[in-house]
Amino acid sequence: MRKSGNRFRHSSVLVTVDDDRDLFWTCLEVEHPKAEAFCRRLAGNLPDGDDLYQDALLLAMRSFHKLHDKAAFRPWLYRIIVNTFASSRRGSWRKRRVELTTELIETIVGENPGSRYEAGRWVRLGMAALSPDERALVTLFEIEGWTVAELSEMNGRSQGTIKSRLARARAKMRNAIAGYLPQGKMRKLKEVNDYALPQSQTEIG
C-alpha cells in the first residue's frame, strides 16, 4: 500500500480517506444496534460496554482499509470487539472479573422454574469459569443467535472446531456450577435447558 497525498493505493484501486470513512459508517449503520448491545452484555454493564464499543470502533476505523471484502464487515467487526474485550481483561483479577447485567441474566434464564436469584447465581458461576473468548462465543451462540457457520467465519476456524469450543465451554460452566450444588439440585439443573442456558436452534453435538 502506498500513500499519496490524501489517497491510498490498495489493490491497484485508489480510495480517498473520506470515501473510506463514509463507507465504514454505512457498513456500521446496519450492525450498530446489535453490536452495541453485544458489547454491553459482554462487558457486564452499560458504561464498560459503551467504552468497549468505542474502543473497538476506533480500532475498526483505523484498519477498515485492510478489509478487502466489505460483505464480511459483520464477522470482521465482531472479531475486533472480541479481541478488544479479551485484551481489556488481561491483567489484575479485578479487571478480569465481569458481572452479568440483569438483562443478560433474564435473557439466559428465561422461564427457569427456580427463583431468578438462584438461576442468576448459576449463570454467574458458569460464565465466571469462561475465558473472554469462550464468554463471547457462548454469548453470540446462545444469546445473539449466531449459527455455528457464522461463528466459524468470524473466528476463521472450522465448524467442527467451533462446536468443540462450545462443548468445552458448556462443560466448564457445568463443572463450575456442580461444585456448588448438591446432586439433587444438579440433576434438576440439567433438566433446565443445558445448565440454565436456553436451547439453541442450532445443534452443536
C-alpha positions as CSV (number, residue, x, y, z in Angstrom):
1,M,0.0,0.0,0.0
2,R,1.4,3.4,-0.9
3,K,0.3,6.7,0.4
4,S,0.0,9.7,-2.0
5,G,-1.4,13.0,-0.7
6,N,-4.8,12.2,0.7
7,R,-5.1,8.9,-1.2
8,F,-4.1,5.4,-0.5
9,R,-3.3,2.9,-3.3
10,H,-4.7,-0.5,-2.3
11,S,-5.0,-3.5,-4.8
12,S,-4.5,-1.1,-7.7
13,V,-7.6,0.9,-6.7
14,L,-7.4,4.5,-5.4
15,V,-9.7,5.2,-2.4
16,T,-9.9,8.5,-0.7
17,V,-9.7,8.6,3.0
18,D,-13.1,10.4,3.2
19,D,-14.7,7.8,0.9
20,D,-13.3,5.0,3.1
21,R,-14.7,6.7,6.3
22,D,-18.1,7.2,4.7
23,L,-18.2,3.5,3.6
24,F,-17.3,2.4,7.2
25,W,-20.2,4.3,8.7
26,T,-22.5,3.0,6.0
27,C,-21.5,-0.6,6.9
28,L,-21.8,0.1,10.6
29,E,-25.2,1.6,10.4
30,V,-26.8,-1.9,9.9
31,E,-24.8,-3.5,12.7
32,H,-24.8,-0.7,15.2
33,P,-27.7,-1.6,17.5
34,K,-26.8,-5.3,17.9
35,A,-23.1,-4.7,18.1
36,E,-23.6,-2.0,20.8
37,A,-25.9,-4.3,22.8
38,F,-23.4,-7.2,22.5
39,C,-20.7,-5.0,23.9
40,R,-22.8,-4.2,26.9
41,R,-23.7,-7.8,27.6
42,L,-20.1,-8.9,27.1
43,A,-18.7,-6.2,29.5
44,G,-21.5,-6.8,32.1
45,N,-22.7,-3.2,32.4
46,L,-23.6,-0.2,30.2
47,P,-20.6,2.1,31.0
48,D,-18.0,-0.5,30.4
49,G,-19.9,-1.9,27.4
50,D,-20.0,1.6,25.8
51,D,-16.3,2.0,26.5
52,L,-15.6,-1.3,24.8
53,Y,-17.7,-0.4,21.8
54,Q,-16.0,3.0,21.4
55,D,-12.5,1.4,21.7
56,A,-13.4,-1.4,19.2
57,L,-14.8,1.2,16.7
58,L,-11.6,3.2,16.8
59,L,-9.6,0.1,16.0
60,A,-12.1,-0.9,13.3
61,M,-11.9,2.6,11.6
62,R,-8.2,2.5,11.6
63,S,-8.0,-0.9,10.0
64,F,-11.0,-0.7,7.7
65,H,-8.9,-0.1,4.6
66,K,-7.4,-3.6,5.2
67,L,-10.8,-5.3,4.9
68,H,-10.9,-6.4,1.2
69,D,-14.4,-7.9,1.3
70,K,-16.8,-5.4,2.7
71,A,-19.5,-8.0,2.7
72,A,-17.6,-9.6,5.5
73,F,-17.9,-6.5,7.7
74,R,-20.1,-8.1,10.3
75,P,-17.8,-11.0,11.4
76,W,-14.8,-8.7,11.0
77,L,-16.3,-6.1,13.3
78,Y,-17.3,-8.7,15.9
79,R,-13.8,-10.3,15.9
80,I,-12.4,-6.8,16.7
81,I,-14.9,-6.4,19.5
82,V,-14.0,-9.8,21.0
83,N,-10.2,-9.2,20.7
84,T,-10.6,-5.8,22.3
85,F,-12.6,-7.3,25.1
86,A,-10.1,-10.1,25.6
87,S,-7.2,-7.5,25.7
88,S,-9.1,-5.4,28.3
89,R,-9.4,-8.5,30.6
90,R,-5.7,-9.2,30.8
91,G,-4.1,-8.1,34.0
92,S,-5.5,-8.0,37.5
93,W,-8.2,-10.2,38.8
94,R,-10.4,-7.2,39.3
95,K,-10.2,-6.4,35.5
96,R,-10.8,-10.0,34.5
97,R,-14.0,-10.2,36.7
98,V,-17.1,-9.5,34.7
99,E,-20.6,-9.1,36.3
100,L,-23.6,-10.1,34.3
101,T,-26.3,-7.4,33.6
102,T,-29.8,-8.1,34.8
103,E,-30.8,-8.0,31.2
104,L,-28.4,-10.8,30.3
105,I,-29.4,-12.9,33.2
106,E,-33.1,-12.6,32.3
107,T,-32.3,-13.4,28.7
108,I,-30.3,-16.5,29.6
109,V,-32.6,-17.8,32.4
110,G,-35.9,-17.2,30.5
111,E,-38.7,-19.3,32.1
112,N,-36.5,-21.0,34.6
113,P,-38.7,-22.7,37.2
114,G,-36.4,-21.8,40.1
115,S,-36.1,-18.4,41.7
116,R,-34.5,-15.8,39.5
117,Y,-31.9,-15.1,42.1
118,E,-30.8,-18.7,42.3
119,A,-30.8,-19.0,38.5
120,G,-28.8,-15.9,38.2
121,R,-26.2,-17.4,40.5
122,W,-25.9,-20.4,38.3
123,V,-25.3,-18.2,35.3
124,R,-22.7,-16.1,37.1
125,L,-20.9,-19.1,38.3
126,G,-20.8,-20.7,34.9
127,M,-19.8,-17.6,33.0
128,A,-17.1,-16.8,35.5
129,A,-15.3,-20.0,34.6
130,L,-15.0,-19.0,30.9
131,S,-12.2,-17.1,29.2
132,P,-13.1,-13.9,27.4
133,D,-13.1,-15.7,24.1
134,E,-15.4,-18.5,25.4
135,R,-17.7,-16.0,27.0
136,A,-18.0,-14.2,23.7
137,L,-18.6,-17.4,21.9
138,V,-21.3,-18.6,24.3
139,T,-23.0,-15.2,24.2
140,L,-23.0,-15.0,20.5
141,F,-24.3,-18.5,20.1
142,E,-26.8,-18.8,22.9
143,I,-28.0,-15.2,23.3
144,E,-27.4,-13.4,20.0
145,G,-28.5,-16.4,17.9
146,W,-25.4,-16.8,15.7
147,T,-25.1,-20.1,13.9
148,V,-22.0,-22.3,14.0
149,A,-21.3,-21.4,10.4
150,E,-21.3,-17.6,11.2
151,L,-19.0,-18.2,14.2
152,S,-16.8,-20.3,12.0
153,E,-16.5,-17.4,9.6
154,M,-15.9,-14.8,12.3
155,N,-13.1,-16.9,14.0
156,G,-11.5,-18.2,10.9
157,R,-11.9,-21.8,12.3
158,S,-13.7,-24.9,11.1
159,Q,-17.3,-25.6,12.2
160,G,-16.0,-28.7,14.0
161,T,-13.6,-26.5,16.0
162,I,-16.4,-24.1,16.9
163,K,-18.6,-27.0,18.0
164,S,-15.8,-28.3,20.2
165,R,-15.1,-24.9,21.7
166,L,-18.8,-24.5,22.6
167,A,-18.9,-28.0,24.1
168,R,-15.9,-27.3,26.2
169,A,-17.3,-24.0,27.3
170,R,-20.5,-25.7,28.4
171,A,-18.6,-28.4,30.2
172,K,-16.6,-25.7,32.1
173,M,-19.8,-24.0,33.1
174,R,-21.3,-27.3,34.2
175,N,-18.3,-28.2,36.3
176,A,-18.1,-24.7,37.9
177,I,-21.8,-25.0,38.9
178,A,-21.5,-28.6,40.0
179,G,-19.1,-27.6,42.8
180,Y,-21.7,-25.5,44.4
181,L,-24.8,-27.7,44.2
182,P,-25.8,-31.0,45.8
183,Q,-26.6,-33.9,43.5
184,G,-30.3,-33.4,43.7
185,K,-30.2,-29.9,42.5
186,M,-27.6,-30.7,39.9
187,R,-29.9,-33.2,38.3
188,K,-32.7,-30.7,38.3
189,L,-30.4,-28.1,36.8
190,K,-29.5,-30.5,34.0
191,E,-33.2,-30.5,33.0
192,V,-33.3,-26.7,32.6
193,N,-32.0,-26.2,29.1
194,D,-28.4,-27.3,29.5
195,Y,-27.4,-25.6,32.7
196,A,-29.6,-22.5,32.6
197,L,-28.7,-21.8,29.0
198,P,-31.6,-21.7,26.5
199,Q,-31.8,-24.5,23.9
200,S,-30.3,-23.1,20.8
201,Q,-31.9,-23.7,17.4
202,T,-28.6,-24.8,16.1
203,E,-27.3,-28.2,17.3
204,I,-23.6,-28.3,18.3
205,G,-23.5,-32.0,19.1
